[in-house]
Amino acid sequence: MDFRSTFSRTRLFRGARALLLGLLIGPAAAAPGDDAFLQARDAFAKGDRAKLARALDNLQGHELRIWAEYYQLRMQIDDDPSGVARFLSLQSGSLAAERLRSDWIKASGKRGQWDVVLREYPLLLQPDLEAQCYSLQARLQSGDGEAQRAVLDDARPVWSAAADLPEACRPVVDALVAARKLNADDIWERIRRLLEAKKPQQALLAARYLPDAQAPDARALDAVTDNPMRFLARLPNKYLAEARNDRGQRETLIYAIARIAANDPQAAADQYDKIAPALPEAERAYGWGQIALQAARKHMPQALVWFAQADAGPLSDEQLAWWVRMALRVGDWKTVRRVVQRMPPAVAGQPDWIYWNGRALAAQGKTAEAHAQYQRIVGQANFYGSLAADELGQTVAPPPRAPALSAQELGEALANDGLRRSLALFRIDARVDAVREWNWSLRGMSDRQLLAAAEVARRNDVWDRAINTADRTVSQHDFSLRYLAPYREKVEPKAHALGLDAGWVYGLMRQESRFVIQAKSTVGAQGLMQVMPATAAWVAKKIGLAGYHPKHAMDMDTNITLGTNYMKLVLDGLDDHPVLASAAYNAGPGRAKKWRADVPLEGAIYAECIPFNETRDYVKKVMNNAVYYNAIFEGRPQSLKRELGIVRPRGNGDTGADVLP
């Protein structure tokens, strides 16, 4: 059936027709033409134009024909782009059109067809860095002196981009350097950032723009990357004296210290004490900042001393965040307040630092000011919004549910071409492309449209898109969609039999897989509960799961059995504390145990100070999810702070963690 023509008559007819044909029948089975599309995709991957053309003939009326047409035009774009403009006009606003326009800009830029680039680039909605650089090149080529100066001002952020610079950006950077829009400090800032990211070869490419007298020695950087301690030990006696007048040498020394600090901050500090006096103040402070950051990630108390020694230099957002975290860990609220105030406004205005700033104010007896901070984030359905509610004496509960969706609203959502394409991609198990298509289609939607789209996803069992879409609403909400609880008939009996809190189990599943049964992580975790194969085998043996085979881990019922039993085992092995158990589920029991302190810590502070970014975010979301699930399951408000509790000092009730995988 050609849905595009069926739904093209009137808005009302589209909505009603979609409701009748789609929403009432639930998840879609395979459709005619799916095989033809898969053949088209395969032909595109292999560069087989003839096979792709044959597949296109069998895709009349299919939701995914637009992508097969994109494949054909993409294959022709370098030698015959004649059909591109027509496609962009007919498919305006679609993800396929956006992708093809970006491809056309890049192909035209490589050929120096600047008129195409200048015409098409402003129509891109989400340009990437390569397309941006071709646009800048085109403007440099076509403008006069004054216009070129304006272009160079616009090009300045390219140098500061976190991503590696594509080849298209090189002429732009060359122009910036030639016009003296980048100075040596700007270049060193990028070199440092690349070295911190362990990209020494990219750093050397950036160093080509330095004056010869300042450039670091490539062989020295290689030696530091290979073995920084050996590099320092083999330095000639005159190296440090020469470094006073050679920034390349000084920065190489700091790089060596930073490399050592990644494994042993104290050893790095001991070495740096010998080097630091030879460095200018700002560079000296930068080196201490590198040591302090690594020490903070290892929860070393000395980090606070080293951060203080770095205070005179530039500190990144990450370094400032870890300075605050270490101050939290030792209860130094004065430092928490001072460092949050030093953060850039955009960073200090994030919910985490607003909350901790409020706590610091409260610790200093400034209750009214603290409450003013909490009021800025209370009501937000995140970890810190929930904690702010606790500090204000409130509880956490879902907001009032938005009015029910009308048949027309639901019908219009299903009639949305992009959403329908996404569902078709989910149908053929092209999940990555399906998610991209879905997210693209949500642009500019109102709360009502988002809720309708989320409901369409729910009715098609695309749980992750239902949750993520409902999460986007601003003023009208439906937390039964945000906190979906599928498979309760399978999950709750297992949770209750093990004495596990069902809200916590669902909070973890929501974060692990968004209830995607076939989910697989890049490291091999599988299924709803993302159980690692080795862990699954260990748990199966531990609980006596008869006839277990690794392939069974993807079976939903078995996966839930393995996951809930592992949750119970880590909970029992880590002081019966859900924060520790959540950290263990993501990063391993040994790490969760290691991250405890020698003194009691608030559960919120323990979570805040988890060294791994992924695990820190994970634990916060799991625990906040659990509070909302319990509020829904139990029909009464909850307290996140109570659930987080106090993490007792290391050695209390964590001996069982030693035998857990």
Buried (B, 14 or more C-beta within 10 A) or exposed (E): EEBBEBBEEEEEBBBBBBBEBBBEEEEBEEBEBBEBBBBBBEBBEEEBBEBBEBBBEBBEEBBBBBBBBBBBBBBBBEEEBEBBBEBBEEBEEBBBBBBBBBBBBBBBBEEEBBEBBBBBBEEBEEBEBBBBBBBBBBBBBBEEEEEBEEBBEEBEEBBEEEEEBBEBBEBBBEBBBEBEBBEEEBBBBBBBBBBBEEBBEBBBBBBEBBEEEBBBBEEBBEBBBEBBBEBBEEBEEEBBEEBEEBBBBBBBBBBBBBBBBBEBBBBBBEBBEEBBEBBEEEBBBBBBBBBBBBBBBBBBEBBBBBBEBBBBBEBBEBBBBBBBBBBBBBEBBEBBBBBBEBBEEEBBEBBBBBBBBBBBBBBBEBEEBBBEBBEBBBEBBBBBBBBBBBBBEBBBBBEEEBEEBEEBBBBBBBBBBBBBBBBBBBBBEBBEBBBBBBBBBBEEBEBBBBBBBBBBBBBBBBBBBBBBBBBBBEEBBBBEBBBBBBBEEBBBEBBEEBEBBBBBBBBBBBBBBBBBBEBEEEEEBBBBBBBBEEBBBBBBEBBEBEEBEEEBBBBBEBBBBBBBBBBBBBBBBBBEBBBBBBBBBBBBBBBBBBBBBEEBBBBBBBBBBBBBEEBBBBBBBBBBBBBBBBBBBEEEBBBBBEBBBEBBEBEEBBEBBEEBB
